[in-house]
Every structure is written in C-alpha cells, then in structure tokens.
Amino acid sequence: MDYRALVLFDIDGTLVRRAGPHHREALVHGIRKVTGLNTTTEGIPVQGMLDPDILTLMLRHAGAKAAGIRETLPAIQSAAERYYLRVCPELRDKQCPGVEPLLQRLTGRGVLLGLVTGNLTHIGWRKLQRAGLRDYFRFGAFGEMARTRTSLARMAIREARSRHGIAQDAPISLIGDAPPDILAARGNRIRSISVKTGITPPGELAALQPDYLLSDLRDLRLRMVGA
C-alpha cells in the first residue's frame, strides 16, 4: 500500500489519559522482584520520560550503584512488563477526546500510524489493546529501544521508510503532549503537533513553538499532517 503520510503518536496524555496507577506499580514491582529494593516514582518528573530512565532514577534514589543498575535493568524491565500484562484494566473509557474518530479518519485517508513512546514495548501495546486502539497502529518505537525520544522518532521514521513504503518526501508528523515530543520532532525535522491533554502546563508547550498547539485531538485537521 502506498501511504500518503506518516503520523507518529505518543501514548500517555496523547492517546490515553488517567489510565490508573498500574504502570507505575509495574515499575515498582519490577525493581522489587529483581533487586528486592523498595522504590517509588514520587519526586520523579515522569511526564515525557522513557521508562528505562524512570527506572534508573528510582534505583538511584534507592541507593543502587551505576554498575548494578546496568546489570539488572533488562531483567527489571521484563518483570515490569509481565506484571503490567497481568494487571492492566479496561481502558476504553480513558481515551483522550477525539482519539478514535481521528484515527479512523487518518487511516481512511491512507495515512500510516506509528508510535513513539517512552513505554516499554509490552506495556505500550497492552495499554492500547485495553483502550481499543491497538489495531490502528502498524509499528512502534518504545522506551527500551533507544536512549532518547529523538532517537526513537528517528528509528520509527527509518522503519516506516524501509518496511512500510513511506516515501522520502512524504509528510511526517509527531503528536504528543510533552516537551520531549516537540524536541523529538524538531530533532528529526518533522512536523510537531502538541496537545494540551497531558499534565504539562500549556505555557511550557507554547514556549517551544510546536507547529500546531491544540486543545485536544478534536481540533486536528487533516491538512496539518499533509493528508
């Protein structure tokens, strides 16, 4: 299939919000399961962060050393994912405003949809499955796959071109609710679309001058993504 454009989405605060404590609990459980340490996400500005970075800060706050963190992080991530797969609740009522109608319009216009998210892979896919949104997305770049969100976006663009037929000159957009999403778009010279449905103060988003700043996805017009 020849796609006319590519749109990459963040998950938390962009597609789904108020999804409950289960994701954070999974990170706490993963650390406890592997290391025995009791940790918390309190005091960590998780908005826009990658899960491996959140886990690293949690471990540092609990006194873990850098070498131990590097050694245990893969097992911690796997334990966190297994826990989340067991406990993730139904999330269909947690979709952000306008999400599913927009995804239907985009796919109907021949737009390829992908993910760029800080979630670990199995957590991200399960979250979308339970929200009723999984089938709209063909692929994704997830938190453990690269060191930064900018690199994740670059990976997603590369995959879209190499495996899904996105042309070099096709319009590409990244939609998110946090400053790192805007910076990731800018770092890859693609369109940045920011929504106010997360917890970032709108003024912080506006200060970074995304290409479009929307109240929510109901305000998105197809021309904004080149569709």
Secondary structure, DSSP 8 states (H G I E B T S, - for coil): ---SEEEEE--BTTTB----THHHHHHHHHHHHHH------TT---TT--HHHHHHHHHHHTT--HHHHHHHHHHHHHHHHHHHHHH----GGGB-TTHHHHHHHHHHTTEEEEEE-SS-HHHHHHHHHHTT-GGG-SEEE-GGG-SSHHHHHHHHHHHHHHHS---TTS-EEEEESSHHHHHHHHHTT-EEEEETTSSS-HHHHHHT--SEEESSGGG--GGGGT-
